[in-house]
Amino acid sequence: MKTYHADERGYYGEFGGAFIPEMLYPNCEELRQNYLRVMAEPSFQEEFRQLLKDYVGRPTPLYFAERLSEKYKTKIYLKREDLCHTGAHKVNNTIGQILMAKKLGKNRIIAETGAGQHGVATATVCALMGIECVVYMGEIDIARQAPNVARMKMLGAEVRPALSGSRTLKDATNEAIRDWINNPVDTHYIIGSVVGPHPYPDMVARFQSVISEEIKWQLKEKEGRENPDYVVACVGGGSNAAGIYYHYLDNPEVGIVAVEAAGKGVKSGESAATSALGKVGIIHGSKTLLMQTDDGQITEPYSISAGLDYPGVGPMHAHLFKSGRGEFISITDDEAMTAGLEISQLEGIIPAIETSHAFAIFDYKKFEPSDIVVINLSGRGDKDLQTYIDYFKL
């Protein structure tokens, strides 16, 4: 049976795997040998589900966006991940991984963050569990996401700036990997997206799969069927997308739409549209599509959204693109910002700029009036207010 899930070696088609230096091998191998077993333990599942319910606030609503549906003449539902504790889907994964770290006897946590949402979610669960937390963040991202930096510090995390390279997400990830190599015994690295070496892409996707799991029964209640016609999400590394796609990956009746950040335009030289611009390469331990020069140097991505300017994409998404299972659409800064304002004024929900990209697809893709389209509203816009203010001169 053809599947779009990872195989036992962590490959999605030709993408994935674990391309890591010898010194990282013990860390990844310990995780690989244990993650499925630990996740299957009833005590793990019970604690995970309990925290998702009582701490995160799940299930998140599946909301019928009436005015948006009216405007675009199709049935649009929003999966309200913006209502999770900490303001985005990221916490689903950090709850899972902190429990995993505890089971493996780790007492120190490191993480990387771009927009700061994953950093906040990691600092949150470390505070909850009383575990030391160090978050690496690019110097540029620290400046443009100041409220999230303050949140992390309030939660007791140490925020370490990445001062090399482009001083953004890629460089923060490099610093976190260096730290992990130097502290293999007591430290667990909580990766925030479906990127990195196996087993991370699969593990993170499994923790985020609670999103599509809920959609199935919520849609059944509302529409009498489990399957929408389309699931739509923005993709940087792609964890919110992996979460909404997960239970539909092998169901050809459900269309998969991935929305990437075109920045100032796919051909502008300032973009993060990996599917359009990427070539096969290896980044952060995984074989995937990657924006790079002809001689293999990583190209600096650009997006107005700090959470989408990653030069690669998770191996699941690279496979969805390459195989044709997923439809990839690139949205510019201007289109995303306009869509963010529109959803704010039509539905009274201010989305994160990452999420705003997903709402900009209606000019590119036409849906039938009877189609059911579920969009992952992956985060709320509080953290982006300054960017909105500057852009719209509010």
ABEGO torsion letter per residue (X at the ends): XBBABBBAAGBBEABEEBBBBAAAAAAAAAAAAAAAAAAABAAAAAAAAAAAAAAAGOBBBBBBBAAAAAAAGBBBBBBBAAABBGGBAAAAAAAAAAAAAAAAGBABBBBBBAAGAAAAAAAAAAAAAGBBBBBBBBAAAAAAAAAAAAAAAAAGBBBBBBABEAGBAAAAAAAAAAAAAABAAABBBBBABBBEBOAAAAAAAAAAAAAAAAAAAAAAAAAGBABBABBBBBBBAGAAAAAAAAAAAABAABBBBBBBBAEAEAAAGBBABAAAABBBBBBGGBBBBBBBBAAGBBBBBBBABAAABBABBBAAAAAAAAAGABBBBBBBAAAAAAAAAAAAAAAGBBBBAAAAAAAAAAAABBBBAABBBBBBBABBAAAAAAAAAAAAGX
